[in-house]
Amino acid sequence: MLFKSQASRSIFLSLFIIVLLPYVVDAVSSQRDEYGLRLDMPASGQIRIENQYGEIAVEVWQEKYLSLAAKIAGGGSPTGRSPVSIDNRKQLLVVSIVRTPLNPPAAVSLNVKIPETAHTDVITGKDAISIRGLPASASLRSTSGTIRVNLPNPLNADITARTTAGVIRSELGSALGADGRLLQTRIGAGERVLRINTDSGQITLASTAQTGGSANNEGKPPELIGPETNAKGAGTPESNSDSQEVSEGDVIRVDSQLVTLNTNVIDRNTNRGLTGLGPSDFQLYEDGVEQRIVQFDSASAPFDLMLLIDLSGSTREVVKLIRSAALHFIEAARPSDRIGIITFAGQARVISPLTLDREILRERVAAIDTAAGDTKLYDATEYAINELVRDPKNSRRTAIVLMSDGLDGTVPGVHGQMGSKLTYPELLRHINEFDGVIYTLWLNTYYQALNPNDTQPEAFDMGHDRMREVADAGGGIFYEVERLDDLAGAYERVVADLGTVYSLAYRPINKSRDGKWRAIRVSVSRPAAVARGKRGYYAK
């Protein structure tokens, strides 16, 4: 189950970190290797690395795990406490630097090796970020620190780089444009994604062929600096060293087993949503055992809404209608809801990241055009989930609104398409682990098959049924859209339904993470009230 950070929970975790930092090993599998501390990757490949107290050097390699090494300037903390925190949130691995009164500020340099398949967020303040190679996706952010990317050859990336008061420099010759403060380009097929943002830092794009050595500044693999096996203890500086070890004993396990459930409540007599309910109106049960609700968001709490729009197949002929329907959704959404837009066919593409700026959204919608490639619906849905969970500090509720006919290229009876790498059962498992809500708008694109190479009737039926199952697994609602002319009205009904969604969170009495299904039931102490939402989760 994916567990999102909430503001109140962050305070608790900070205290938990201070107390347990030197003593407890993180739940993520870890051991030393020749480079440093080895950390097994989450199944989703999501990594967040944040260091507000020093630089971060990243290298992309072919191993399937992450390797971490750190150096603390000036001999480290006088208390012997390491500031490095590792939090395994099942779908997200977070590496960050924690500072407390017992751990006064000192420069901490992080050297990290990450797999090629990783989806990575790297964040600093005034210090540098360097990355050698490019994973599946990378988002690099700093306030004033320089950012340097050594891109692999051959170049094959979708790149957006922005700096408010700095400058963007390219050492790639004619491959990219001249110096400036905004660069947007696609090189090759654009299979890998690079997003760079800095307020006043300099951004440099280069090629790995132009620079030797590895990701760190010394031109050698990251090295875990610290005492030998006869050292006094984890985190204790050597007498003649200017660095402090980050060892297994310094890594912490944060108890983040918080289950979040989104549910909307309707009156069975009127079939309308009920608003104005409070936590005392709900009773929540896991496997028949009542649980204590520890967090509650009312129906008026804002959402992060991601529109996921299928531009493959017959939808290419009606792009204008799709644009118009998306604009209806934007206008109908509450001003406090952030909206993002992803389109897909053979590849998912972020048309607009999450934003409150409706004018920017209208401009981005106007630019929506046809998309090439076989339909990879399942891959695109996973991509949208990953985009929404990318920021672990985000306390907003999340929802995906998926518009498609359900015809992934892997559906039997769909001919001439490769389809998603992700299987349909794998997609359902990811949805069950997603804390957000998923609404599906099924488009009827049926046509009569005239020969065996046409999409067959059973494929349309399966696409319809799977779109319904996705909404059911995501705790949302399935809408049938028989005509594209009706799409705008369906979007408006989704917005209305989202206004009746409550979010409940609890820490399960059953602490076992055995991978088994946990059934959830919610009841509401109001006459004729019925709660709708996810029916459970896998305790991973």
VENKAQUI-V323296 format. One record per residue. N is the residue number from 1. RES is the residue in three letters. BURIAL is b if it has 24 or more other C-alpha atoms within 12 Angstrom, else e. Layout:
n->[N N]
res->[RES RES]
burial->[BURIAL BURIAL]
This chain:
n->[1 2 3 4 5 6 7 8 9 10 11 12 13 14 15 16 17 18 19 20 21 22 23 24 25 26 27 28 29 30 31 32 33 34 35 36 37 38 39 40 41 42 43 44 45 46 47 48 49 50 51 52 53 54 55 56 57 58 59 60 61 62 63 64 65 66 67 68 69 70 71 72 73 74 75 76 77 78 79 80 81 82 83 84 85 86 87 88 89 90 91 92 93 94 95 96 97 98 99 100 101 102 103 104 105 106 107 108 109 110 111 112 113 114 115 116 117 118 119 120 121 122 123 124 125 126 127 128 129 130 131 132 133 134 135 136 137 138 139 140 141 142 143 144 145 146 147 148 149 150 151 152 153 154 155 156 157 158 159 160 161 162 163 164 165 166 167 168 169 170 171 172 173 174 175 176 177 178 179 180 181 182 183 184 185 186 187 188 189 190 191 192 193 194 195 196 197 198 199 200 201 202 203 204 205 206 207 208 209 210 211 212 213 214 215 216 217 218 219 220 221 222 223 224 225 226 227 228 229 230 231 232 233 234 235 236 237 238 239 240 241 242 243 244 245 246 247 248 249 250 251 252 253 254 255 256 257 258 259 260 261 262 263 264 265 266 267 268 269 270 271 272 273 274 275 276 277 278 279 280 281 282 283 284 285 286 287 288 289 290 291 292 293 294 295 296 297 298 299 300 301 302 303 304 305 306 307 308 309 310 311 312 313 314 315 316 317 318 319 320 321 322 323 324 325 326 327 328 329 330 331 332 333 334 335 336 337 338 339 340 341 342 343 344 345 346 347 348 349 350 351 352 353 354 355 356 357 358 359 360 361 362 363 364 365 366 367 368 369 370 371 372 373 374 375 376 377 378 379 380 381 382 383 384 385 386 387 388 389 390 391 392 393 394 395 396 397 398 399 400 401 402 403 404 405 406 407 408 409 410 411 412 413 414 415 416 417 418 419 420 421 422 423 424 425 426 427 428 429 430 431 432 433 434 435 436 437 438 439 440 441 442 443 444 445 446 447 448 449 450 451 452 453 454 455 456 457 458 459 460 461 462 463 464 465 466 467 468 469 470 471 472 473 474 475 476 477 478 479 480 481 482 483 484 485 486 487 488 489 490 491 492 493 494 495 496 497 498 499 500 501 502 503 504 505 506 507 508 509 510 511 512 513 514 515 516 517 518 519 520 521 522 523 524 525 526 527 528 529 530 531 532 533 534 535 536 537 538 539 540]
res->[MET LEU PHE LYS SER GLN ALA SER ARG SER ILE PHE LEU SER LEU PHE ILE ILE VAL LEU LEU PRO TYR VAL VAL ASP ALA VAL SER SER GLN ARG ASP GLU TYR GLY LEU ARG LEU ASP MET PRO ALA SER GLY GLN ILE ARG ILE GLU ASN GLN TYR GLY GLU ILE ALA VAL GLU VAL TRP GLN GLU LYS TYR LEU SER LEU ALA ALA LYS ILE ALA GLY GLY GLY SER PRO THR GLY ARG SER PRO VAL SER ILE ASP ASN ARG LYS GLN LEU LEU VAL VAL SER ILE VAL ARG THR PRO LEU ASN PRO PRO ALA ALA VAL SER LEU ASN VAL LYS ILE PRO GLU THR ALA HIS THR ASP VAL ILE THR GLY LYS ASP ALA ILE SER ILE ARG GLY LEU PRO ALA SER ALA SER LEU ARG SER THR SER GLY THR ILE ARG VAL ASN LEU PRO ASN PRO LEU ASN ALA ASP ILE THR ALA ARG THR THR ALA GLY VAL ILE ARG SER GLU LEU GLY SER ALA LEU GLY ALA ASP GLY ARG LEU LEU GLN THR ARG ILE GLY ALA GLY GLU ARG VAL LEU ARG ILE ASN THR ASP SER GLY GLN ILE THR LEU ALA SER THR ALA GLN THR GLY GLY SER ALA ASN ASN GLU GLY LYS PRO PRO GLU LEU ILE GLY PRO GLU THR ASN ALA LYS GLY ALA GLY THR PRO GLU SER ASN SER ASP SER GLN GLU VAL SER GLU GLY ASP VAL ILE ARG VAL ASP SER GLN LEU VAL THR LEU ASN THR ASN VAL ILE ASP ARG ASN THR ASN ARG GLY LEU THR GLY LEU GLY PRO SER ASP PHE GLN LEU TYR GLU ASP GLY VAL GLU GLN ARG ILE VAL GLN PHE ASP SER ALA SER ALA PRO PHE ASP LEU MET LEU LEU ILE ASP LEU SER GLY SER THR ARG GLU VAL VAL LYS LEU ILE ARG SER ALA ALA LEU HIS PHE ILE GLU ALA ALA ARG PRO SER ASP ARG ILE GLY ILE ILE THR PHE ALA GLY GLN ALA ARG VAL ILE SER PRO LEU THR LEU ASP ARG GLU ILE LEU ARG GLU ARG VAL ALA ALA ILE ASP THR ALA ALA GLY ASP THR LYS LEU TYR ASP ALA THR GLU TYR ALA ILE ASN GLU LEU VAL ARG ASP PRO LYS ASN SER ARG ARG THR ALA ILE VAL LEU MET SER ASP GLY LEU ASP GLY THR VAL PRO GLY VAL HIS GLY GLN MET GLY SER LYS LEU THR TYR PRO GLU LEU LEU ARG HIS ILE ASN GLU PHE ASP GLY VAL ILE TYR THR LEU TRP LEU ASN THR TYR TYR GLN ALA LEU ASN PRO ASN ASP THR GLN PRO GLU ALA PHE ASP MET GLY HIS ASP ARG MET ARG GLU VAL ALA ASP ALA GLY GLY GLY ILE PHE TYR GLU VAL GLU ARG LEU ASP ASP LEU ALA GLY ALA TYR GLU ARG VAL VAL ALA ASP LEU GLY THR VAL TYR SER LEU ALA TYR ARG PRO ILE ASN LYS SER ARG ASP GLY LYS TRP ARG ALA ILE ARG VAL SER VAL SER ARG PRO ALA ALA VAL ALA ARG GLY LYS ARG GLY TYR TYR ALA LYS]
burial->[b b b b b b e e b e e e b b e e b b e b b b b b b b b b b b b e e e b b b b b b b b b b b b b b b b b b b b b b b b b b b e e e b b b b b b b b b e b b b e e b b b b b b b b b b b b b b b b b b b b e e e b e e b b b b b b b b b b b b b b b b b b b b b b b b b b b b b b b b b b b b b b b b b b b b b b b e e b b b b b b b b b e e b b b b b b b e e b b e e e e b b b e e e b e e b e b b b b b b b b b b b b b b b b b e e e e e b b b b e e e b b b b b b b e e e e e b b b b b b e e e e b b b b b b b b b b b b b b b b b b b b b b b b e e e e e e b b b e b e b e b b b b b b e e e e b e b b b b b b b b b b b b b b b b b b b b b b b b e b b e b b b b b b b b b b e b b b e e b b b b b b b b b b b b b b b b b b b b e b e e b b e b b e e b b b b e b b b b b b b b b b b b b b b b b b b b e e b b b b b b b b b b b b b b b b b b b b b e b e b b b b e b e e b b b b b b b b b b b b b b b b b b b b e e e e e e e e b b b e b b b b b b b b b b b b b b b b b b b b b b b e e b e b b b b b b b b b b b b b b b b b b b b b b b e e e e e e e e e b b b b b b b e e e e b b b b b b b b b b b b]
